[in-house]
Amino acid sequence: MNRITSKLKESKKLLSIYFTAGFPKLEDTVEIIKRLQDAGVDMVEIGLPYSDPLADGPTIQQSSTKALKNGMSTRKLFEQIKDIRDHIDIPLIIMGYFNPMLQYGVRQFCHDVSEIGIDGLIMPDLPYDYWLEYHKKDYDDFNLKHIQLITPQTSEERIKNIDQQSKDAFIYMVSSSSTTGSQSGFAEEQLNYFDKIASYNLDSPQIVGFGIKDNITFHQATKHAKGAIIGSAFIKALENKGVNGIEDFVKSIRA
Amino acid sequence: MKTMNYNVNAKGFYGDFGGAFIPEMLKPNVDELRENYLKITAQKDFQKDFDDLLKDYVGRPTPLYFSKRLSEKYQTQIYLKREDLCHTGAHKINNTIGQILLAQRLGKKRIIAETGAGQHGVATATVCALMGMPCVIYMGAIDIKRQAPNVARMKMLGAKVVPAESGSKTLKDATNEAIRDWINHPEDTHYIIGSVVGPHPFPDMVARFQSVISQEVKTQVKAQSRKEKPDYIMACVGGGSNAAGIYYDFLNDKDVKIIAVEAAGKGVSTGESAATSQLGKQGIIHGSKTLLMQSDDGQITEPYSISAGLDYPGIGPMHAHLYASKRSEFISITDDEAMQAGWQLSQLEGIIPAIETAHAFAVFEHRQFQPDDVVVVNLSGRGDKDLQTYMDYFKL
């Protein structure tokens, strides 16, 4: 069974952490993943840096620019994590943009990450309908989950359609219409949105992302949802305190 | 034989190129536009407002001018489509007029745009002043320093100019910032994109607003030349909006040959170039599948041209299709060739062209035309904004 599918069957609320591969230092990747697992994180999203990350706010943009300057690339990342499954059991997801995957070759990319032991992919600018028509087979053949985003503007009909395709993975629920890292706490509007999605009784678990940065927002986001993803706030902590600060950061969220 | 269609298909593709490769967060905005742009622009009152403004405010139709001295020099029949005579000095305003009328009918209250050299920013700020709408222009921090007069124009027209500090701090990053702004404002804002780039329906919509250029050329060539239609249509291509506009009505008429002129910068193989058709590979930029300059890893690279309007790392998907299907002939022109051609047009015809436009005129040094060929060149913009570059280059 895919690791994401089994993780979602656990009864607790899940904490997932995003980091940009190659940041702060090129060779930090494996160390960061190990420390996240040791600190009790449930799932990790490895960010494949891109020159033009449209969906990301300043924090992730800057970490991506730095990571690329440090020499990160698709091939470099795959090389760094080729033995990752010797040490790591939690689900691993690669989050990136479609162009680098396209240049690598979509099917080859799916093949190679599957060999490494990656469980799913989040490609925000690979549209759901295009994925369904052209690339679902590539994902299925290599037992990879396509994680689809929904936003407060996504229609109920579309959400229910996405729900049908995401049953043994999860739906990535973007907390508001924004780029990553752009908010300061959840307003009533977002809390209502969380309630509304819960009322749909979807088959697929939902994991909330964008705007989660501390213990309070983690609990707000996971009131109904199965888990939450933290990205920008983690990258800021990494920038300030380095890999040694990872354990404390994770504890502060779980507190 | 299969008939080639050069217009966009129902899914937003030109052959293999185009589409809408956008994050889910952008989908409501793009869907709203896609579902409405054809409906709204077909309405009588929209067309009346558009035509009236183009006539009385922009100054259309722009003349088609027979360039006697250039024609003598190159032994062919050269006609200039005078888009440089449009209000604000370039063709860009045809599109901004169309889009702001559309934005009003969609009930939008706020306008955003990207700009490179500042021409599209000025054209957007102008129509926002005209319609009394708040306007935010994203411009690369490096371009803001290079293009001070246009920054001042935008401010005088009431726009807020926001520096794009991300990535390489130029046009592509300004476009990213504008798209991010649109993601953060999913309801009240319209994004007036400046070229035939971006996710569907932008390339088609912008091409339609610019197609007024080819409609006029069609009538003017018939009335003014000895031919029924031009033999060649020629235009410079950065993103490709002036080219799309002057090609549009001739796309499916094979008797009319099309030439696209790209910026070779210091030379196609020098590493400092913007000749996307020569250096680019298929990929995704700003939500569109097209040809773009990128590394083997799929990271978008920074192009170079002496002309700030041509240094875009991609080309519009329509142009990528015209290139791949060989409908259009692509020629690359270096900085030096373009500067000399700009100098020559000034001296022979008394017209100082934008450096973008000057690239198209340099083609006559490379390519022979028949004496009776009618060659229409899109004189897409005037050179005032480039005076500093001309001064530095020619030590004036």
Chai-1 contact restraints between the chains, C-beta under 6 A:
chainA,res_idxA,chainB,res_idxB,connection_type,confidence,min_distance_angstrom,max_distance_angstrom,comment,restraint_id
A,S51,B,Q299,contact,1.0,0.0,6.0,A-B,restraint_1
A,S51,B,I300,contact,1.0,0.0,6.0,A-B,restraint_2
A,D52,B,N176,contact,1.0,0.0,6.0,A-B,restraint_3
A,D52,B,I300,contact,1.0,0.0,6.0,A-B,restraint_4
A,L54,B,N176,contact,1.0,0.0,6.0,A-B,restraint_5
A,L54,B,I179,contact,1.0,0.0,6.0,A-B,restraint_6
A,A55,B,P23,contact,1.0,0.0,6.0,A-B,restraint_7
A,Q61,B,S166,contact,1.0,0.0,6.0,A-B,restraint_8
A,S73,B,D297,contact,1.0,0.0,6.0,A-B,restraint_9
A,T74,B,D297,contact,1.0,0.0,6.0,A-B,restraint_10
A,F98,B,I284,contact,1.0,0.0,6.0,A-B,restraint_11
A,N99,B,G283,contact,1.0,0.0,6.0,A-B,restraint_12
A,N99,B,I284,contact,1.0,0.0,6.0,A-B,restraint_13
A,N99,B,G298,contact,1.0,0.0,6.0,A-B,restraint_14
A,P100,B,D297,contact,1.0,0.0,6.0,A-B,restraint_15
A,P100,B,G298,contact,1.0,0.0,6.0,A-B,restraint_16
A,L102,B,G283,contact,1.0,0.0,6.0,A-B,restraint_17
A,Q103,B,G298,contact,1.0,0.0,6.0,A-B,restraint_18
A,P124,B,P23,contact,1.0,0.0,6.0,A-B,restraint_19
A,D125,B,F21,contact,1.0,0.0,6.0,A-B,restraint_20
A,D125,B,P23,contact,1.0,0.0,6.0,A-B,restraint_21
A,L149,B,E24,contact,1.0,0.0,6.0,A-B,restraint_22
A,T151,B,E24,contact,1.0,0.0,6.0,A-B,restraint_23
A,T151,B,M25,contact,1.0,0.0,6.0,A-B,restraint_24
A,Q153,B,P28,contact,1.0,0.0,6.0,A-B,restraint_25
A,Q153,B,P186,contact,1.0,0.0,6.0,A-B,restraint_26
A,S177,B,M25,contact,1.0,0.0,6.0,A-B,restraint_27
A,S177,B,P186,contact,1.0,0.0,6.0,A-B,restraint_28
A,S178,B,N184,contact,1.0,0.0,6.0,A-B,restraint_29
A,T179,B,R180,contact,1.0,0.0,6.0,A-B,restraint_30
A,T179,B,I183,contact,1.0,0.0,6.0,A-B,restraint_31
